[in-house]
């Protein structure tokens, strides 16, 4: 059963991503593996862009509903079932899907796992046997980025940069408490802890992995920050026009 699922995973995700990376690597002047990773990252982010925009709009809409959600929590603080029901009714009334962000995360998870496999195994010559017949097969993969960074090994600077980018990306989406009472709320305190905890965990994990994956994480985070900034700017412009 697991072998069957593993084969499906390889055919659907790993082999296509690996071959796309090899194709980009082949056609790049100088065959820079790091630049190929950045281009692959941009392609993936463009494919996921519609879902990312939908998830981001839902997150922004939920942020704006925080005062009403807080009112529901205060009104039914002793009845969690009623609290959840009223909150879902509010989302339905405002036509918001609170699970769109979760769906995007679940969709990106297998892609991230496939990319991890690509960057972990893809530098081995033996993996080149999986290159499609219509793609030119290189004799080997040069893992050096910009002439001096070996992406096959962990890189502390890339890991820290990826963590900082994740911190900025998360901070952009973290709602600010409207009052002092709200700032002491347990949920707000947990959000603040996660704001700092997740980047630290990211750095610790990436310090043990090939820096190729750190570069992907970094490039993906930068792309997301730019995307969020443009969407926020567009929303503010629309609000002013209204």
Protein Blocks (a to p, Z undefined) as FASTA:
>chain_A
ZZmmmmmmmmmmmmmmmmmmmmmmmmpghiaaklmmmmmmmmmmmmmmmmmmmmmmmmmm
mmmmmmmmmmmmmmmmmlmklmmmmmmmmmmmnopafklmmmmmmmmmmmmmmmmmmmmm
mmpmklmmmpcfkbccdfbdcfbghhiacfkbccfklmmmmmmmmmmmmmmmmccdfbfk
lmmpmklmmmmmmmmmmmmmmmmmmmmpcfklmmmmmmmmmmmmmmmmmmmmmmmmmmmm
ZZ
